[in-house]
């Protein structure tokens, strides 16, 4: 009341002149003044604030502008009614004064609530790790909980001003919440699990993931479900409960050496037993190095994987920078290696039902048979020499990597490295171990 008295004392000379004309004039003066203030806010102050807000790059202040001003208009109207009542008939206002205070508390709570709706997610995003995976909508549930708590405090304080006890209301609310929780446990479970996914951050929108044998790109993440678009362009909606309890393979986060989207390709080739191992490996590796999708670091490599009944099976290990090129790279490598085998005279076996005394040579029947066979043998000899050099170099690299790992692990165990250095050393150890494990599958 002190502030109202101060305002009334300041305006008293002007109010006395209006009071001479009766209560109708006083009501009219209050209504006219209120209208002038509202129009001033709408036509002058709001455009000024809007011009400032729209100069910023942020979007939250633009979204907050209209809700704040709509509540400001309501606050001005109630404040004007309160002041007008004080002026016209202060004695009759005393019983209703606390009701006005309650309305002010509710309006301020509403202003704070709508502000939290737009500002709180941005504040939370600032504290999130820039290196972490961000999931759309991850701050919805925390924002709702904060706003709900604010409204409970505001209503408890506001209704307490007019003598309404909230203990019974809170008890009823607890019972009602329990009933709702039991009836909608699946829905609530999805909502809670969406928050768990947001905290754990296993993927983000745009990542290619694999869940329960389904592979696709994450197109949206909501409080109840996550939607992925499969490679066959089917939209699959997965409940968040299922995601939490399933094993998720994130192809966008699985690359080694800190390259998230890198993918390792494993392609098997079968050749005849008469073919020289070094020649076959050289042809496959040389062809892979020409592939526009294959990265040069690490370099592609081919290894003999198994000796089957009809064939020797070789596996190509190659790496591509973007998993989206997987099928294009596979197509290129299969096609080009097949053509290279044909040029080099490397035979690909296939089961037949005809019994032969001897398997014909690859070029048998060709008019240049002798020349082509001689050329093939020369290439086989060159490939064998080259393979020995490559294997020596490859083994030397692996031995050096093992020695480096042993040295770094001893350095960690000695305890002489600083905490920041220990993290870098551990990262180097992990990278070296990843390099050694490239050809384990």
N, C-alpha and C positions, 0 to 999 in steps of 0.2 A: 504493500500500500504506500510506502514511502515514495517510490518512483512515480506512482500515479498522483500522489499529492503534489510532488514537485512539478509535474506536467500541468496539473490543474492550476497551481499557483501562477505558473508562467502565462497560461492562457486566460486567467480569470477576468482581466479587464475586457477582453473581447467577448468572452462568454456572457458577461453581465449585460452587454448591449443587446445580445440576441435573446436573453432570458426575458427581457421586457415584453417580448411579443408572445410569450406563452410556450407551452410544451410542444405544440405543433411546429413552431419555428425551431425549437431546439432539436427535435427529431429530424427535421428537414436539413438543418445545418450539419448534423452528424452524417446523414446520408450523402449530402453533397460533398463534404470533405472526404469521406471514404471513397466516393467515386473519383474525385480528383486524384487522390493518392494512387488508386488502382490504375487509372489511365496514365498517370505519370510513370509508374513502374512498367506498364505494358508498352508505352509508346516511346519512352526515353531511356529508362534504365536498362530494360531487357535488350533492346537493339544494341546498346553500347556494350553490354556484357557479351552478347552474341558475336559482335565483330571481333572482340578480343579472343573469345574461345575458338572461333573458326580460323584464326591465324596459326594455331598450334597444330602439330602433326598428330597429337593424340586424339582418339575417338571417344574415350570415356567421358570427357568433359562436355562434348557435344550431346551425347546421349543423356547426360545428367541435367542439362539445362532446362528443358521443359518440365520434367517432374518437380524440380526445385521451385520453379516459379509458380506452378499451380498450387503448391503448398504454401508458398509465400502469400499468394492472393487470399487463401483461406485464413492464414494467420492475421493478415491486415484487417479482414472483415471482423473476426472475433475480437481483436484488440480494439477496433473502433467501437464495437458494441459495448465492450467493457468500459471504455472511457466515457462513452455517451451516457451509460447508465450511472456512472459516478457523478457526472455533471447534472443529469436530470433529477435523479432521486437516489442519493447515496444511501439513505437509511434502508431502503428496500433491497439494496445490493448485497448487504452483509451475508444473508443466508446462501446466496448464489455465487459468492466470490470464489469459493473453493471449486465450484464446477467450472468456472472460467480457467482456473489454474490447471485443473485436470485436462481441459481441452488444449491448453498450451503445451502441456507435457506430451499429450498424444500427438500433436502436430510436430513437435520437435523430435519425438521418437520416429515418426514417419519420415522426416527429413533425413535423420541419421540412417535409417534403414535403407532408403533408396540410394543414399550416398555409398553405403557399404556394398550394395548390389553392383555398382559400377567400379568402385575404387578397390575393394578388397581383392578381387582376382588379379588386378594389376600389381598390387603390392606383393601378393604371394608369388607371382611370376618373377619378380625381381630377385626373390630369395632362392629361386630354383636354380640348379646348376646349369650353366650354359652348355656343358658337355653332355648333360643327361638327355634322355628322350622325353619329349613333351607330348602329352596326349591331350587332344582337344576335350574341353569340358571337365578337366580334372579338378577345378576349384568350385564346381557347382554345389556339391554337398557341404563342404566347409562354409561356403557363403550362406547357404540356407540355415545352417545350424547357428551361425553367428547372428543372423537377422532374427531368428526365432528367439534366441536368448535375449537379444536387445528388446524385442517386443514384450517378452515376459517381465523384464525389469521395468520397462516403461509403464505397462499397464498396472503392475503391482504398485508402483509409486503413485501413478495418477489416480487410480481408484481408491488408494489409501487416503488421498486428500479428501474424498467425499464420504469416508467411513465404510467403504466396501472392503471386506476381508477377502483375500485371495486364497486362503488356506484350503477352503472347500473346493474352490475351482481347480487348484493344482492337484488335489486328491482325485477329483473326477477326471482331470486330464490324464493323470497317471493310469487310472483304470482303463480309460478309453484308448490310450496309447498301447496298453498291453493287449487289448482286444484286437486293435488294428494290426499289431505286430504278429499275432497268431494267425489272423485271417490272411495277411499279405506277406507271409514270411518269404515266399519265393521272390516277390518284387523287392522287398527290403533287402534280401540277400544280394540281389543283382545290384542294387544301389550301393550297398556297403562294399561289395566286391569291385565296383567301378572305382571307388576311392582307393582300395588296395592296389588295383592296377595302376592308378595314377601315381601312387607313392613308389611302387616298384619300377614303373616305367619300362616294361619289356618291349614296347614297340611304339611307333608314332604313326599318324596318318600318312599314307604314302609308302609304308614299308611292305615288302612282300613277306608274308608269314605262312607257316604251315601248322595247322591244328587238326588233329585226328585224321590225318591223311588228306585233308583239303588244303590246297595251296592257292593263295590269292593276295591281292593288294588291299590293305586297310583303307577304306574310303570314309569311314566315320566311326567315332567312339562316343557312345552315349551312356547315360546313367543306368540303363537296363540292358543294353546289348551293344555288340560291336559288329559292324557290317564289313564284309570283305568281298571283293570282286574277283572271282576265280579266273584262271587262265582261259577258260571257255566262256567267260563273260556271263557267268551266273552270279547273282547277288545272294550271298549266304549271310544270314543273320544268326549270330552266335550269342546266346545269353552269357552275360559276364560270369555267372556261376560256373558255366562250362569252361570258360577260359582260365579261371583261377585253378580249377582242378585238373587241367590238361597240360600236356607238354607242348610248349610253343617253340617252333623253330623260326627264328627271325633271320631271313637271308640278308637283310639290309644291315645287320649288325654283326655278321659272323666272319667277315674278312679278317685275315691276319695282317700283321705289320701296321695296324691302325687304319687300314683301308676297309671301311665298313661294307661297301657294296661289292668287294672283290669276291669272285667265285672260283672254286677249283673244279675243273672239268676232268672226268675220268672216262676215257673212251677206249674200248677194247677192240683189238684187231686180231684175227686168226689167219695164220699162214701155213703153208705146207711144210712138212718136216725136212724137205730138201733145201729149204732156204737157209741162208746163213744168218745167224742171229744179229751180228754186227751190221750187216747190210739192211736188214729189216728195220732195226732201231734207227739207223742213220736216215733212212728214207722218211720214216714217220716224224722224227725230230726236225729234220730240215723243212718238211712240209709245214709242220706246226709253227715254225718260226716265221713263215711267210704269211700266216693268218693275220688279217688286219684287226681281229678282235683279241688276239692273244697278247698279253703283256710280256715285255722282255725281262722283267724282274719280279718274281723268279722266272728263269728260263724254262721252257717246256722240256720234258724228259720222258723217254719211253723205257719201260722195263719189261722183261720177260716174266709173266705172272704164273703161267701154268702150262703143263704138257698134257694135252687131252688125247683122246683116242685117235682123232683124225687131224689134229692141228696143234701148233704151238701158239699160245695166246699171249699177245703183247698188250700192255696198257699204256696209253698216253696220259701223262699228267701235264695239264696246261692250266693257266690262270687268265681270267678275263677281268677287266676293271669294273664292269657293270653287269650284275646278274640279269638284267633285262636283255642282254645279248646272248644268253645261254643257248637258245635254240638256233639262232643264226650262226653262232660259232660252231655248234655241233654239226649243223648241216654243211658248213664250209669244210670242216676237217674231214668228215666222212667222204664227201665228194672228191676233195683234192687228194686225199691219201689213196682212194680207190684208183684215180687216174695215175697217180705216181707209181703205184704197184704195177699197173699195166705197162707203163713206160719202162720200168726197171725189170720187167719180166718176173715179178714176184707173184707166185701162185697162191690164190685163196682157195682152200679145199672146200668141198661140199660132198655130202653123202650121196653115193650112187649105188644102184642095184646091179651093176655090171661088174663081173669079176675080170680084172686085168692082170696079165702076167707082170707088167711093169707100168708104172705111171709115166705118161708122156711128159716131155719137157715143156716148159711154158711156151717156147717159140717153135715147137715142132710143127712142121708143115709150112713154115715161113721160108721163102726163097733165100732169105738172108740169115738162115738159122745159125750157121757156124759163126758168122760175124757177130751176131747179136749175143750168142752164148759167150763168145770171147770177151765182148764188152761187159757183159754181166759179171763174169768172173773177175775182171779187172776192178769193177766197182765194188765187188764183195771184198776183194783184197784191200782196197783203199779204205773201205768202211771199217774193216777189222783193225787196221792200224789206227784209224781215227778214234775208234771206240776205246782202244787201250789208253790213248792219251786222255780222252774224256773221263774215263773211269779213274785214272790216276789223279787228275785234277779234282774230280768230284770227291774222291776219298780224302784227298788232302784238305779240302774245304770242310768236310765233316769232322776230320780229326782236329783241325784248328778250332772249330766250333766247340767241340767237347772240352778241349783245353781251356778255352775262354770261359766256358760255363764253370769248370772246376775252379778257375782262378777267382771268378766273381763270387761264387758260393763261399769260398774260403775268406774272401774279403768281407762278406756279410757276417760270417761267423766270428770274425776277429773283433767286431764291434767298434772299429775305428772310424767307420764312415758316419757322416751326419745323417739326420733323418731325411733331408731332401735328397742327399746322394743315395741313400738306401733305396728310395723309390725308383730312381733312375737305374740303379744297378739291377733291381728286381725286374724292371721292364726289359732291360737288355737280356737278362737270363731267360725270360719268357719268350722273347723274340727268337733267341738262338734255339731254344727247345722246340719252338714252332717250326723253325726251319728244318731241324732234324726229323720232325714227325711228318713232313710233307708227303712221304711215300710209304706211309704205314697202311694205307687202305687201297 
